[in-house]
Amino acid sequence: MQIEKQVLIPQVRIHVDYERAALFGVTPAAVNATLETMSNGRRVSQIIEGNRRFDVVMRLSDQDRSTTGLRDLLISTPTGHVPLHMLAEVEETDGPNQVQRENGRRRIAVYGNGDGRRDMAAIVGDSRRILAEVKLPQGYAAALEGTFQAQEEAMLTIGGLSLVSLG
């Protein structure tokens, strides 16, 4: 059995405290929008040089994009500006370097092969039984896919076509 490789990389994680943000009259969405604009940048102008155009982008310096710099970033509220650390927890942590998605949902693949001593139908049957017994947290799902699924679908198609041809 093999699990799809997940490489962890350092990242800054920001958890907005909904109650503290509400005390300052700012929504978590507004905090996120400010962070996105300042981190990713916002196009403020364009320079035209002959036939070429260059965007002028305003964003935080690399120094201000650090954990300490982000903690001190001023967020606009109805009562004035407050540092981000008063509205959210800013921490350095490790996270996946990429998140795989399929049909709009996050996924991680677990690969497995038979050892040749048991047939694939028995292995899949045992896997389905075990998965049916396991209570997954809300929002999680397990699916058996791959070669065996394609074989099952082909057998159903052949069976259906056989019935049609007999009829």
mmCIF file of the C-alpha atoms, coordinates in Angstrom:
data_MODEL
# 
_entry.id   MODEL 
# 
loop_
_atom_site.group_PDB 
_atom_site.id 
_atom_site.type_symbol 
_atom_site.label_atom_id 
_atom_site.label_alt_id 
_atom_site.label_comp_id 
_atom_site.label_asym_id 
_atom_site.label_entity_id 
_atom_site.label_seq_id 
_atom_site.pdbx_PDB_ins_code 
_atom_site.Cartn_x 
_atom_site.Cartn_y 
_atom_site.Cartn_z 
_atom_site.occupancy 
_atom_site.B_iso_or_equiv 
_atom_site.pdbx_formal_charge 
_atom_site.auth_seq_id 
_atom_site.auth_comp_id 
_atom_site.auth_asym_id 
_atom_site.auth_atom_id 
_atom_site.pdbx_PDB_model_num 
ATOM 1   C CA . MET A 1 1   ? 0.000   0.000   0.000   1.00 0.00 ? 1   MET A CA 1 
ATOM 2   C CA . GLN A 1 2   ? 1.251   3.479   -0.811  1.00 0.00 ? 2   GLN A CA 1 
ATOM 3   C CA . ILE A 1 3   ? -0.116  6.919   0.050   1.00 0.00 ? 3   ILE A CA 1 
ATOM 4   C CA . GLU A 1 4   ? 0.182   9.827   -2.359  1.00 0.00 ? 4   GLU A CA 1 
ATOM 5   C CA . LYS A 1 5   ? 3.248   11.786  -1.275  1.00 0.00 ? 5   LYS A CA 1 
ATOM 6   C CA . GLN A 1 6   ? 2.564   14.954  0.711   1.00 0.00 ? 6   GLN A CA 1 
ATOM 7   C CA . VAL A 1 7   ? 5.580   17.259  0.992   1.00 0.00 ? 7   VAL A CA 1 
ATOM 8   C CA . LEU A 1 8   ? 5.311   19.757  3.836   1.00 0.00 ? 8   LEU A CA 1 
ATOM 9   C CA . ILE A 1 9   ? 6.620   23.271  3.360   1.00 0.00 ? 9   ILE A CA 1 
ATOM 10  C CA . PRO A 1 10  ? 6.731   26.207  5.780   1.00 0.00 ? 10  PRO A CA 1 
ATOM 11  C CA . GLN A 1 11  ? 3.767   28.547  5.575   1.00 0.00 ? 11  GLN A CA 1 
ATOM 12  C CA . VAL A 1 12  ? 2.139   31.354  7.515   1.00 0.00 ? 12  VAL A CA 1 
ATOM 13  C CA . ARG A 1 13  ? -1.343  30.496  8.764   1.00 0.00 ? 13  ARG A CA 1 
ATOM 14  C CA . ILE A 1 14  ? -3.756  33.223  9.870   1.00 0.00 ? 14  ILE A CA 1 
ATOM 15  C CA . HIS A 1 15  ? -6.824  32.330  11.963  1.00 0.00 ? 15  HIS A CA 1 
ATOM 16  C CA . VAL A 1 16  ? -9.268  35.230  12.277  1.00 0.00 ? 16  VAL A CA 1 
ATOM 17  C CA . ASP A 1 17  ? -10.936 35.368  15.717  1.00 0.00 ? 17  ASP A CA 1 
ATOM 18  C CA . TYR A 1 18  ? -14.577 36.040  14.801  1.00 0.00 ? 18  TYR A CA 1 
ATOM 19  C CA . GLU A 1 19  ? -15.487 37.480  18.205  1.00 0.00 ? 19  GLU A CA 1 
ATOM 20  C CA . ARG A 1 20  ? -12.545 39.894  18.366  1.00 0.00 ? 20  ARG A CA 1 
ATOM 21  C CA . ALA A 1 21  ? -13.124 40.975  14.759  1.00 0.00 ? 21  ALA A CA 1 
ATOM 22  C CA . ALA A 1 22  ? -16.789 41.652  15.579  1.00 0.00 ? 22  ALA A CA 1 
ATOM 23  C CA . LEU A 1 23  ? -15.749 43.806  18.555  1.00 0.00 ? 23  LEU A CA 1 
ATOM 24  C CA . PHE A 1 24  ? -13.861 46.056  16.135  1.00 0.00 ? 24  PHE A CA 1 
ATOM 25  C CA . GLY A 1 25  ? -16.746 46.046  13.634  1.00 0.00 ? 25  GLY A CA 1 
ATOM 26  C CA . VAL A 1 26  ? -14.874 44.203  10.911  1.00 0.00 ? 26  VAL A CA 1 
ATOM 27  C CA . THR A 1 27  ? -15.847 40.952  9.191   1.00 0.00 ? 27  THR A CA 1 
ATOM 28  C CA . PRO A 1 28  ? -13.443 38.060  8.690   1.00 0.00 ? 28  PRO A CA 1 
ATOM 29  C CA . ALA A 1 29  ? -14.011 38.464  4.928   1.00 0.00 ? 29  ALA A CA 1 
ATOM 30  C CA . ALA A 1 30  ? -12.761 42.071  5.128   1.00 0.00 ? 30  ALA A CA 1 
ATOM 31  C CA . VAL A 1 31  ? -9.641  40.918  7.010   1.00 0.00 ? 31  VAL A CA 1 
ATOM 32  C CA . ASN A 1 32  ? -9.028  38.230  4.381   1.00 0.00 ? 32  ASN A CA 1 
ATOM 33  C CA . ALA A 1 33  ? -9.545  40.707  1.535   1.00 0.00 ? 33  ALA A CA 1 
ATOM 34  C CA . THR A 1 34  ? -7.002  43.118  3.053   1.00 0.00 ? 34  THR A CA 1 
ATOM 35  C CA . LEU A 1 35  ? -4.490  40.318  3.546   1.00 0.00 ? 35  LEU A CA 1 
ATOM 36  C CA . GLU A 1 36  ? -4.984  39.044  0.015   1.00 0.00 ? 36  GLU A CA 1 
ATOM 37  C CA . THR A 1 37  ? -4.571  42.505  -1.494  1.00 0.00 ? 37  THR A CA 1 
ATOM 38  C CA . MET A 1 38  ? -1.461  43.314  0.513   1.00 0.00 ? 38  MET A CA 1 
ATOM 39  C CA . SER A 1 39  ? 0.176   39.885  0.073   1.00 0.00 ? 39  SER A CA 1 
ATOM 40  C CA . ASN A 1 40  ? -0.659  39.172  -3.573  1.00 0.00 ? 40  ASN A CA 1 
ATOM 41  C CA . GLY A 1 41  ? -0.657  42.792  -4.629  1.00 0.00 ? 41  GLY A CA 1 
ATOM 42  C CA . ARG A 1 42  ? -3.100  45.117  -6.337  1.00 0.00 ? 42  ARG A CA 1 
ATOM 43  C CA . ARG A 1 43  ? -2.654  46.711  -9.741  1.00 0.00 ? 43  ARG A CA 1 
ATOM 44  C CA . VAL A 1 44  ? -2.683  50.463  -9.223  1.00 0.00 ? 44  VAL A CA 1 
ATOM 45  C CA . SER A 1 45  ? -1.511  51.677  -12.601 1.00 0.00 ? 45  SER A CA 1 
ATOM 46  C CA . GLN A 1 46  ? 0.054   50.712  -15.900 1.00 0.00 ? 46  GLN A CA 1 
ATOM 47  C CA . ILE A 1 47  ? 3.165   51.918  -17.679 1.00 0.00 ? 47  ILE A CA 1 
ATOM 48  C CA . ILE A 1 48  ? 3.106   52.012  -21.466 1.00 0.00 ? 48  ILE A CA 1 
ATOM 49  C CA . GLU A 1 49  ? 6.456   51.796  -23.209 1.00 0.00 ? 49  GLU A CA 1 
ATOM 50  C CA . GLY A 1 50  ? 5.988   51.631  -26.968 1.00 0.00 ? 50  GLY A CA 1 
ATOM 51  C CA . ASN A 1 51  ? 3.870   48.559  -27.683 1.00 0.00 ? 51  ASN A CA 1 
ATOM 52  C CA . ARG A 1 52  ? 4.557   46.992  -24.300 1.00 0.00 ? 52  ARG A CA 1 
ATOM 53  C CA . ARG A 1 53  ? 2.494   47.479  -21.162 1.00 0.00 ? 53  ARG A CA 1 
ATOM 54  C CA . PHE A 1 54  ? 3.662   46.890  -17.614 1.00 0.00 ? 54  PHE A CA 1 
ATOM 55  C CA . ASP A 1 55  ? 1.398   46.695  -14.574 1.00 0.00 ? 55  ASP A CA 1 
ATOM 56  C CA . VAL A 1 56  ? 2.380   48.689  -11.502 1.00 0.00 ? 56  VAL A CA 1 
ATOM 57  C CA . VAL A 1 57  ? 1.523   46.491  -8.524  1.00 0.00 ? 57  VAL A CA 1 
ATOM 58  C CA . MET A 1 58  ? 1.426   47.613  -4.909  1.00 0.00 ? 58  MET A CA 1 
ATOM 59  C CA . ARG A 1 59  ? 2.081   44.973  -2.259  1.00 0.00 ? 59  ARG A CA 1 
ATOM 60  C CA . LEU A 1 60  ? 3.855   44.364  1.016   1.00 0.00 ? 60  LEU A CA 1 
ATOM 61  C CA . SER A 1 61  ? 7.625   44.140  1.028   1.00 0.00 ? 61  SER A CA 1 
ATOM 62  C CA . ASP A 1 62  ? 9.142   40.718  1.673   1.00 0.00 ? 62  ASP A CA 1 
ATOM 63  C CA . GLN A 1 63  ? 10.107  41.865  5.175   1.00 0.00 ? 63  GLN A CA 1 
ATOM 64  C CA . ASP A 1 64  ? 6.486   42.801  5.967   1.00 0.00 ? 64  ASP A CA 1 
ATOM 65  C CA . ARG A 1 65  ? 5.247   39.453  4.615   1.00 0.00 ? 65  ARG A CA 1 
ATOM 66  C CA . SER A 1 66  ? 6.986   37.614  7.455   1.00 0.00 ? 66  SER A CA 1 
ATOM 67  C CA . THR A 1 67  ? 5.111   36.373  10.518  1.00 0.00 ? 67  THR A CA 1 
ATOM 68  C CA . THR A 1 68  ? 6.165   39.400  12.558  1.00 0.00 ? 68  THR A CA 1 
ATOM 69  C CA . GLY A 1 69  ? 5.404   41.829  9.741   1.00 0.00 ? 69  GLY A CA 1 
ATOM 70  C CA . LEU A 1 70  ? 1.934   40.390  9.197   1.00 0.00 ? 70  LEU A CA 1 
ATOM 71  C CA . ARG A 1 71  ? 1.142   40.525  12.925  1.00 0.00 ? 71  ARG A CA 1 
ATOM 72  C CA . ASP A 1 72  ? 1.779   44.276  12.834  1.00 0.00 ? 72  ASP A CA 1 
ATOM 73  C CA . LEU A 1 73  ? -0.094  44.892  9.552   1.00 0.00 ? 73  LEU A CA 1 
ATOM 74  C CA . LEU A 1 74  ? -2.744  47.574  10.087  1.00 0.00 ? 74  LEU A CA 1 
ATOM 75  C CA . ILE A 1 75  ? -6.294  46.531  9.225   1.00 0.00 ? 75  ILE A CA 1 
ATOM 76  C CA . SER A 1 76  ? -8.897  49.224  8.538   1.00 0.00 ? 76  SER A CA 1 
ATOM 77  C CA . THR A 1 77  ? -11.935 49.141  10.864  1.00 0.00 ? 77  THR A CA 1 
ATOM 78  C CA . PRO A 1 78  ? -14.835 51.566  11.337  1.00 0.00 ? 78  PRO A CA 1 
ATOM 79  C CA . THR A 1 79  ? -13.072 52.928  14.447  1.00 0.00 ? 79  THR A CA 1 
ATOM 80  C CA . GLY A 1 80  ? -9.635  53.294  12.839  1.00 0.00 ? 80  GLY A CA 1 
ATOM 81  C CA . HIS A 1 81  ? -6.723  51.004  12.075  1.00 0.00 ? 81  HIS A CA 1 
ATOM 82  C CA . VAL A 1 82  ? -5.732  48.105  14.335  1.00 0.00 ? 82  VAL A CA 1 
ATOM 83  C CA . PRO A 1 83  ? -2.836  45.632  14.037  1.00 0.00 ? 83  PRO A CA 1 
ATOM 84  C CA . LEU A 1 84  ? -3.751  42.223  12.669  1.00 0.00 ? 84  LEU A CA 1 
ATOM 85  C CA . HIS A 1 85  ? -2.631  40.437  15.855  1.00 0.00 ? 85  HIS A CA 1 
ATOM 86  C CA . MET A 1 86  ? -5.575  42.055  17.659  1.00 0.00 ? 86  MET A CA 1 
ATOM 87  C CA . LEU A 1 87  ? -8.007  40.377  15.232  1.00 0.00 ? 87  LEU A CA 1 
ATOM 88  C CA . ALA A 1 88  ? -6.293  37.118  14.364  1.00 0.00 ? 88  ALA A CA 1 
ATOM 89  C CA . GLU A 1 89  ? -3.685  34.573  15.354  1.00 0.00 ? 89  GLU A CA 1 
ATOM 90  C CA . VAL A 1 90  ? -0.679  34.568  13.015  1.00 0.00 ? 90  VAL A CA 1 
ATOM 91  C CA . GLU A 1 91  ? 1.547   31.500  13.197  1.00 0.00 ? 91  GLU A CA 1 
ATOM 92  C CA . GLU A 1 92  ? 4.269   29.782  11.231  1.00 0.00 ? 92  GLU A CA 1 
ATOM 93  C CA . THR A 1 93  ? 3.520   26.144  10.546  1.00 0.00 ? 93  THR A CA 1 
ATOM 94  C CA . ASP A 1 94  ? 4.059   23.422  7.980   1.00 0.00 ? 94  ASP A CA 1 
ATOM 95  C CA . GLY A 1 95  ? 1.490   22.625  5.323   1.00 0.00 ? 95  GLY A CA 1 
ATOM 96  C CA . PRO A 1 96  ? 1.225   20.680  2.068   1.00 0.00 ? 96  PRO A CA 1 
ATOM 97  C CA . ASN A 1 97  ? 3.062   22.126  -0.916  1.00 0.00 ? 97  ASN A CA 1 
ATOM 98  C CA . GLN A 1 98  ? 0.013   21.413  -3.069  1.00 0.00 ? 98  GLN A CA 1 
ATOM 99  C CA . VAL A 1 99  ? -3.558  20.347  -2.524  1.00 0.00 ? 99  VAL A CA 1 
ATOM 100 C CA . GLN A 1 100 ? -4.941  17.903  -5.066  1.00 0.00 ? 100 GLN A CA 1 
ATOM 101 C CA . ARG A 1 101 ? -8.571  18.421  -6.072  1.00 0.00 ? 101 ARG A CA 1 
ATOM 102 C CA . GLU A 1 102 ? -11.008 16.346  -8.046  1.00 0.00 ? 102 GLU A CA 1 
ATOM 103 C CA . ASN A 1 103 ? -14.568 17.430  -8.854  1.00 0.00 ? 103 ASN A CA 1 
ATOM 104 C CA . GLY A 1 104 ? -14.083 20.506  -6.648  1.00 0.00 ? 104 GLY A CA 1 
ATOM 105 C CA . ARG A 1 105 ? -13.166 18.463  -3.565  1.00 0.00 ? 105 ARG A CA 1 
ATOM 106 C CA . ARG A 1 106 ? -9.819  17.905  -1.885  1.00 0.00 ? 106 ARG A CA 1 
ATOM 107 C CA . ARG A 1 107 ? -8.446  14.415  -2.311  1.00 0.00 ? 107 ARG A CA 1 
ATOM 108 C CA . ILE A 1 108 ? -5.578  12.174  -1.339  1.00 0.00 ? 108 ILE A CA 1 
ATOM 109 C CA . ALA A 1 109 ? -4.973  8.875   -3.051  1.00 0.00 ? 109 ALA A CA 1 
ATOM 110 C CA . VAL A 1 110 ? -4.035  5.628   -1.340  1.00 0.00 ? 110 VAL A CA 1 
ATOM 111 C CA . TYR A 1 111 ? -2.701  3.057   -3.792  1.00 0.00 ? 111 TYR A CA 1 
ATOM 112 C CA . GLY A 1 112 ? -2.730  -0.697  -3.298  1.00 0.00 ? 112 GLY A CA 1 
ATOM 113 C CA . ASN A 1 113 ? -2.013  -3.844  -5.263  1.00 0.00 ? 113 ASN A CA 1 
ATOM 114 C CA . GLY A 1 114 ? -2.773  -7.475  -4.606  1.00 0.00 ? 114 GLY A CA 1 
ATOM 115 C CA . ASP A 1 115 ? 0.031   -9.848  -3.688  1.00 0.00 ? 115 ASP A CA 1 
ATOM 116 C CA . GLY A 1 116 ? -1.061  -12.472 -6.230  1.00 0.00 ? 116 GLY A CA 1 
ATOM 117 C CA . ARG A 1 117 ? -2.319  -14.958 -3.622  1.00 0.00 ? 117 ARG A CA 1 
ATOM 118 C CA . ARG A 1 118 ? -5.903  -13.617 -3.489  1.00 0.00 ? 118 ARG A CA 1 
ATOM 119 C CA . ASP A 1 119 ? -8.088  -12.517 -6.346  1.00 0.00 ? 119 ASP A CA 1 
ATOM 120 C CA . MET A 1 120 ? -8.907  -8.823  -6.719  1.00 0.00 ? 120 MET A CA 1 
ATOM 121 C CA . ALA A 1 121 ? -12.630 -9.359  -6.109  1.00 0.00 ? 121 ALA A CA 1 
ATOM 122 C CA . ALA A 1 122 ? -11.923 -10.718 -2.602  1.00 0.00 ? 122 ALA A CA 1 
ATOM 123 C CA . ILE A 1 123 ? -9.559  -7.867  -1.803  1.00 0.00 ? 123 ILE A CA 1 
ATOM 124 C CA . VAL A 1 124 ? -12.067 -5.251  -2.996  1.00 0.00 ? 124 VAL A CA 1 
ATOM 125 C CA . GLY A 1 125 ? -14.850 -7.002  -1.073  1.00 0.00 ? 125 GLY A CA 1 
ATOM 126 C CA . ASP A 1 126 ? -12.790 -6.857  2.145   1.00 0.00 ? 126 ASP A CA 1 
ATOM 127 C CA . SER A 1 127 ? -11.917 -3.198  1.483   1.00 0.00 ? 127 SER A CA 1 
ATOM 128 C CA . ARG A 1 128 ? -15.576 -2.290  0.951   1.00 0.00 ? 128 ARG A CA 1 
ATOM 129 C CA . ARG A 1 129 ? -16.593 -4.108  4.142   1.00 0.00 ? 129 ARG A CA 1 
ATOM 130 C CA . ILE A 1 130 ? -13.915 -2.303  6.188   1.00 0.00 ? 130 ILE A CA 1 
ATOM 131 C CA . LEU A 1 131 ? -14.820 1.081   4.698   1.00 0.00 ? 131 LEU A CA 1 
ATOM 132 C CA . ALA A 1 132 ? -18.508 0.470   5.510   1.00 0.00 ? 132 ALA A CA 1 
ATOM 133 C CA . GLU A 1 133 ? -17.589 -0.214  9.154   1.00 0.00 ? 133 GLU A CA 1 
ATOM 134 C CA . VAL A 1 134 ? -15.403 2.885   9.540   1.00 0.00 ? 134 VAL A CA 1 
ATOM 135 C CA . LYS A 1 135 ? -17.222 6.075   10.578  1.00 0.00 ? 135 LYS A CA 1 
ATOM 136 C CA . LEU A 1 136 ? -15.559 8.928   8.678   1.00 0.00 ? 136 LEU A CA 1 
ATOM 137 C CA . PRO A 1 137 ? -15.821 12.521  9.955   1.00 0.00 ? 137 PRO A CA 1 
ATOM 138 C CA . GLN A 1 138 ? -18.411 14.770  8.326   1.00 0.00 ? 138 GLN A CA 1 
ATOM 139 C CA . GLY A 1 139 ? -17.236 15.996  4.928   1.00 0.00 ? 139 GLY A CA 1 
ATOM 140 C CA . TYR A 1 140 ? -14.968 12.973  4.327   1.00 0.00 ? 140 TYR A CA 1 
ATOM 141 C CA . ALA A 1 141 ? -15.680 10.159  1.885   1.00 0.00 ? 141 ALA A CA 1 
ATOM 142 C CA . ALA A 1 142 ? -13.827 7.104   0.612   1.00 0.00 ? 142 ALA A CA 1 
ATOM 143 C CA . ALA A 1 143 ? -14.121 5.622   -2.859  1.00 0.00 ? 143 ALA A CA 1 
ATOM 144 C CA . LEU A 1 144 ? -12.544 2.593   -4.483  1.00 0.00 ? 144 LEU A CA 1 
ATOM 145 C CA . GLU A 1 145 ? -11.422 3.472   -7.975  1.00 0.00 ? 145 GLU A CA 1 
ATOM 146 C CA . GLY A 1 146 ? -8.971  2.333   -10.563 1.00 0.00 ? 146 GLY A CA 1 
ATOM 147 C CA . THR A 1 147 ? -8.528  -0.841  -12.594 1.00 0.00 ? 147 THR A CA 1 
ATOM 148 C CA . PHE A 1 148 ? -11.034 -2.904  -10.631 1.00 0.00 ? 148 PHE A CA 1 
ATOM 149 C CA . GLN A 1 149 ? -13.719 -0.216  -10.980 1.00 0.00 ? 149 GLN A CA 1 
ATOM 150 C CA . ALA A 1 150 ? -13.148 -0.153  -14.745 1.00 0.00 ? 150 ALA A CA 1 
ATOM 151 C CA . GLN A 1 151 ? -13.411 -3.978  -14.809 1.00 0.00 ? 151 GLN A CA 1 
ATOM 152 C CA . GLU A 1 152 ? -16.711 -3.888  -12.891 1.00 0.00 ? 152 GLU A CA 1 
ATOM 153 C CA . GLU A 1 153 ? -18.148 -1.263  -15.248 1.00 0.00 ? 153 GLU A CA 1 
ATOM 154 C CA . ALA A 1 154 ? -17.021 -3.280  -18.282 1.00 0.00 ? 154 ALA A CA 1 
ATOM 155 C CA . MET A 1 155 ? -18.640 -6.437  -16.859 1.00 0.00 ? 155 MET A CA 1 
ATOM 156 C CA . LEU A 1 156 ? -21.933 -4.562  -16.332 1.00 0.00 ? 156 LEU A CA 1 
ATOM 157 C CA . THR A 1 157 ? -21.821 -3.198  -19.872 1.00 0.00 ? 157 THR A CA 1 
ATOM 158 C CA . ILE A 1 158 ? -21.075 -6.640  -21.332 1.00 0.00 ? 158 ILE A CA 1 
ATOM 159 C CA . GLY A 1 159 ? -23.859 -8.165  -19.218 1.00 0.00 ? 159 GLY A CA 1 
ATOM 160 C CA . GLY A 1 160 ? -26.335 -5.509  -20.367 1.00 0.00 ? 160 GLY A CA 1 
ATOM 161 C CA . LEU A 1 161 ? -25.355 -5.928  -24.017 1.00 0.00 ? 161 LEU A CA 1 
ATOM 162 C CA . SER A 1 162 ? -25.628 -9.713  -23.682 1.00 0.00 ? 162 SER A CA 1 
ATOM 163 C CA . LEU A 1 163 ? -29.188 -9.371  -22.399 1.00 0.00 ? 163 LEU A CA 1 
ATOM 164 C CA . VAL A 1 164 ? -30.078 -7.010  -25.228 1.00 0.00 ? 164 VAL A CA 1 
ATOM 165 C CA . SER A 1 165 ? -28.619 -9.357  -27.845 1.00 0.00 ? 165 SER A CA 1 
ATOM 166 C CA . LEU A 1 166 ? -30.458 -12.354 -26.330 1.00 0.00 ? 166 LEU A CA 1 
ATOM 167 C CA . GLY A 1 167 ? -33.695 -10.390 -26.413 1.00 0.00 ? 167 GLY A CA 1 
# 
